[in-house]
Structure formats: C-alpha cells, structure tokens
C-alpha cells in the first residue's frame, strides 16, 4: 500500500445525509485492520474543484455520488478505461500529488445482477439519463445486451445517453417517462433517485420483467413495492461498487482482490443490513 500516512477518505455529493457509504467503508477498513477514517461531505454541483484544492496530504481518496461524477472526470490526471468509456468518475485516488479516477459503478451493477441471477437478455429499459445511466449501459453491454431504450424527463439528456450507447455498438432509442405503457423489455433499470418512479405508468407487461432498482433509500422503494418481477437491490450495487473502491484505496487497482476478501465483503454486507 502506498502513502501509509494518507488515512482520510470521504464520500461527497448532494444530498449526502442518506449515504450508507460510511458504514460500508468503516466496516471494510476495520476488517482489514487499517486505521483509516471515512467521512461524508455535502458538495454540490460545481463545488468539487474547490473541495479538492483544500485537501492536504492526509487524504487518500474520495467516493463521489450525484451530481459530481461527470465533474470529477474533468478533474483527474489519469482515468481508468471504464471511467474513460463512461465519462464518469465515482472514485478518486490521491497519490503522489496526482488524481487517479475510476468508475466502480459498472462493476457494482454487473455484480448486483449476477447476485440476483438476473441476465439482461437482449433489451434493457433504463429509467433516467444521468451519469449512472451511462454506467448501466456499459454494464448491460458487457453482460450481453444488444438494445437499450433510455426513458428520461427531458429529451436532450436521454438522447445523449442513447448516442453513447450507439458508440458502444448497441441499438438505442429514447422515450419519455410518460410513454412506457406500451413498451416491453427483458430488463428494467431505474436510476432515478428516491421515490421518483412511483407515479410512472408501466402498463401490464413491464412490471413482470426483472428490475434493478438502484435507488436504495427508502428500501423497498415505492417502485419495488409495486413490481411483480424479480428485483435486484440497489444496496447490492452499492456494496459491490464499494468493494471495488476499497480495492482501489488499499491496492491501487479495482480488480486486485483484498486480503481475505470474502470476510471483508461479509463485514460490509452486515454493516448495511444492520442499518435497516
């Protein structure tokens, strides 16, 4: 591990009070025997650069949530292949005076679907058109999807995500959140925060498809409560993206297994299960 004196980490975003990342990371570092602290800080859009400029040499890294992931991509010195592909950074490693950016959301999405034994099939409907939607597109492509439909509140952001999907070789289209009743899909992924999906009309077919509900506060979400198909939990996505973050902070590589990783993951899962 590099820079042993760098012991401070945090999650940044807005809103941030609901985040369970401090629970996950504290459990991981306790299991690993690392004397590191992990905080949370409210940082809104446009505020990341000044926050980074104020950090001293005690800082090892940062986890980033909405709305900071695209902003972070523009502030790194190096970016992982997945971060470059998606244009989004949710993990910053601060080493040697440089900022290395990673996207561990794609890993978290893929592993959450695998844990729930859900395969994306050919077609995926993505609700929402932010940075997480790009990670969903990347993840389902890696799992074999061929077609995505991006449903957003506004046409321009949805079309931007669809353009990104086309560059990856997927068939992609867009629709409005008020035009889903006649659609069908092999997988539905909701990236819209909180209870925003509660009032969407899905028709008769979509609620029987598998659902990955990325929003986890509250859980079960209003969307999950009305869904009849199998559901993959956003808490599992949060867990697995955090495991990859801990790998980055501890080893410098998102794919390098941690010492006794199974025990670390078990401790992290227990920490969020106990939070209710």
C-alpha positions in Angstrom: 0.0 0.0 0.0 1.4 3.4 -0.9 1.5 6.5 1.3 0.7 5.0 4.7 0.2 8.4 6.2 -2.7 9.1 3.9 -5.6 7.9 6.2 -8.5 10.1 5.4 -11.3 9.3 3.0 -14.9 10.6 2.4 -18.0 10.4 0.2 -19.0 13.6 -1.5 -22.3 14.6 -3.1 -25.6 16.3 -2.7 -27.8 15.2 -1.0 -25.4 13.0 1.1 -27.0 12.6 4.5 -28.7 9.3 3.5 -25.5 7.7 2.2 -24.5 4.3 3.6 -21.0 4.5 2.2 -19.5 5.5 5.6 -21.0 2.3 7.1 -19.6 0.1 4.2 -16.1 1.6 4.3 -15.7 1.7 8.0 -16.6 -2.0 8.2 -14.1 -2.8 5.4 -11.2 -0.9 7.0 -11.9 -2.4 10.4 -11.9 -5.9 8.8 -8.6 -5.1 7.1 -7.0 -3.7 10.2 -6.5 -0.3 8.6 -6.6 2.9 10.8 -8.4 4.9 8.2 -11.3 7.3 8.7 -14.2 7.8 6.2 -16.4 10.9 6.4 -19.2 12.4 4.4 -19.3 15.9 3.0 -22.1 17.8 1.3 -20.7 19.1 -2.0 -23.0 20.4 -4.7 -22.6 20.7 -8.5 -19.6 22.9 -9.3 -18.1 22.6 -5.9 -15.7 19.7 -6.3 -12.7 21.6 -7.7 -12.6 23.9 -4.7 -13.0 21.0 -2.3 -10.1 19.1 -3.9 -7.9 22.2 -3.7 -8.5 22.4 0.0 -7.2 18.8 0.8 -3.9 18.2 2.5 -1.6 15.2 2.4 -3.6 13.2 4.9 -6.2 12.4 2.2 -6.1 9.1 0.4 -9.2 9.2 -1.7 -12.8 10.1 -2.3 -16.1 8.4 -3.2 -18.3 10.5 -5.4 -22.1 10.4 -5.9 -24.6 12.6 -7.7 -24.1 15.2 -9.1 -20.3 15.1 -9.1 -19.4 12.1 -11.3 -19.1 13.9 -14.7 -17.4 16.9 -13.0 -14.9 14.6 -11.4 -14.0 13.1 -14.8 -12.8 16.6 -15.9 -10.6 17.0 -12.8 -8.4 13.8 -12.9 -4.9 13.4 -14.1 -5.5 9.8 -15.2 -8.7 7.8 -15.7 -9.4 4.1 -15.8 -10.6 2.5 -19.0 -14.2 2.3 -17.7 -14.1 5.9 -16.5 -12.9 7.0 -19.9 -15.6 4.9 -21.6 -18.4 6.3 -19.5 -17.1 9.8 -18.9 -17.9 9.4 -15.2 -15.7 9.1 -12.1 -17.1 7.9 -8.8 -13.7 7.1 -7.2 -10.7 9.4 -6.8 -7.3 8.0 -5.6 -5.0 10.8 -4.4 -1.4 9.6 -4.7 1.9 11.3 -5.5 0.2 14.7 -6.0 -2.0 13.2 -8.7 -5.7 12.4 -9.0 -6.5 8.9 -10.5 -10.1 8.4 -11.4 -12.1 5.2 -11.6 -15.7 4.1 -12.3 -16.7 1.3 -10.0 -20.4 1.7 -10.6 -20.2 -0.6 -13.7 -18.7 -3.4 -11.6 -21.4 -2.8 -8.9 -24.2 -3.0 -11.4 -22.9 -6.2 -13.0 -22.3 -7.9 -9.7 -25.8 -6.9 -8.3 -27.4 -8.5 -11.4 -25.3 -11.6 -11.1 -26.1 -12.0 -7.4 -29.8 -11.8 -8.2 -29.3 -14.3 -11.0 -30.7 -11.8 -13.5 -29.5 -11.7 -17.1 -30.2 -8.6 -19.1 -31.4 -10.5 -22.2 -31.4 -8.6 -25.4 -33.2 -5.4 -24.4 -32.9 -3.1 -21.4 -35.1 -0.1 -20.5 -33.2 2.5 -18.5 -35.2 5.0 -16.4 -33.2 8.2 -16.1 -30.5 9.8 -18.2 -27.7 10.9 -15.8 -24.2 9.6 -15.2 -25.5 6.4 -13.6 -27.5 5.6 -16.8 -24.2 5.6 -18.8 -22.8 3.1 -16.3 -25.9 0.9 -16.7 -25.5 1.0 -20.5 -21.8 -0.1 -20.1 -22.7 -2.8 -17.7 -25.5 -4.4 -19.7 -23.5 -4.3 -22.8 -20.7 -6.2 -21.1 -23.4 -8.8 -20.0 -24.7 -9.3 -23.5 -27.5 -6.8 -24.1 -28.0 -5.6 -27.7 -30.6 -2.9 -27.3 -31.3 -0.1 -24.8 -34.1 2.4 -24.5 -33.4 5.5 -22.4 -36.5 7.0 -20.7 -36.0 10.5 -19.4 -37.8 13.6 -18.3 -36.1 15.7 -20.9 -35.2 14.6 -24.5 -31.7 16.0 -24.7 -30.1 14.1 -21.8 -31.8 10.9 -22.9 -30.6 11.3 -26.4 -27.0 12.0 -25.2 -27.1 8.6 -23.3 -28.5 6.9 -26.4 -25.7 8.4 -28.5 -23.2 6.9 -26.0 -24.9 3.5 -26.3 -24.7 3.6 -30.1 -21.0 4.4 -29.9 -20.7 1.2 -27.9 -22.4 -0.7 -30.7 -25.8 -1.0 -29.2 -29.2 -0.3 -30.8 -30.5 2.6 -28.8 -33.6 4.8 -28.7 -35.3 7.2 -26.3 -38.7 7.8 -24.9 -40.5 9.9 -22.3 -41.3 8.6 -18.8 -44.9 9.2 -19.7 -44.8 6.8 -22.7 -43.9 3.5 -21.2 -47.2 1.7 -21.0 -46.9 0.0 -24.4 -43.2 -0.9 -24.0 -41.6 -4.3 -23.3 -38.1 -5.1 -22.2 -36.0 -8.0 -20.9 -34.7 -5.9 -18.0 -35.7 -2.6 -16.4 -33.1 -0.5 -14.6 -34.2 2.5 -12.5 -31.6 5.2 -11.9 -34.0 7.9 -10.8 -33.3 8.7 -7.1 -35.7 8.1 -4.2 -39.4 7.6 -4.9 -39.4 9.4 -8.3 -40.5 6.2 -10.1 -43.7 5.8 -8.0 -46.0 7.7 -10.4 -44.8 6.2 -13.7 -47.4 4.2 -15.7 -45.8 1.0 -16.9 -48.7 -0.8 -18.4 -49.2 -4.6 -17.9 -46.0 -6.1 -19.3 -43.1 -4.2 -17.9 -43.7 -4.9 -14.1 -43.2 -8.6 -14.8 -39.7 -8.1 -16.2 -36.6 -8.2 -13.9 -35.9 -4.9 -12.2 -32.6 -3.4 -10.9 -33.7 -0.6 -8.6 -30.5 1.4 -8.0 -32.3 3.8 -5.5 -32.0 2.3 -2.0 -33.4 5.0 0.3 -36.1 4.2 1.2 -35.9 0.4 0.7 -38.0 -1.1 -0.5 -38.7 1.8 -2.8 -42.2 2.7 -4.0 -41.3 1.2 -7.4 -40.2 -2.1 -5.9 -43.3 -2.3 -3.8 -45.5 -2.3 -7.0 -43.2 -4.6 -9.0 -44.1 -8.2 -9.6 -41.0 -9.4 -11.4 -37.7 -10.4 -9.8 -35.8 -7.5 -8.2 -32.0 -6.8 -7.8 -31.3 -4.4 -4.9 -29.5 -1.1 -5.2 -28.0 -2.0 -1.8 -26.1 -4.8 -3.6 -25.0 -2.5 -6.3 -23.8 -0.1 -3.6 -22.0 -2.9 -1.8 -20.1 -4.2 -4.8 -19.1 -0.8 -6.1 -17.8 0.0 -2.6 -15.8 -3.3 -2.6 -14.1 -2.1 -5.8 -13.4 1.3 -4.2 -11.8 -0.3 -1.2 -9.6 -2.3 -3.6 -8.6 1.0 -5.2 -7.8 2.7 -1.9 -6.0 -0.3 -0.5 -4.1 -1.6 -3.5 -4.4 1.0 -6.3 -6.3 -1.4 -8.5 -10.1 -2.0 -8.7 -9.6 -5.6 -9.8 -7.0 -6.7 -7.2 -8.6 -8.9 -4.5 -8.3 -7.7 -0.9 -6.7 -9.9 1.7 -9.4 -12.4 2.9 -11.9 -10.5 0.7 -14.8 -12.8 1.5 -14.6 -11.8 5.1 -14.3 -8.1 4.2 -17.4 -8.3 2.0 -19.3 -10.2 4.7 -18.5 -7.4 7.2 -19.6 -4.7 4.7 -22.9 -6.5 4.0 -23.6 -6.9 7.7 -23.0 -3.2 8.3 -25.7 -2.1 5.9 -28.0 -4.9 6.9 -27.9 -3.7 10.4 -28.7 -0.1 9.4 -32.2 -1.2 8.4 
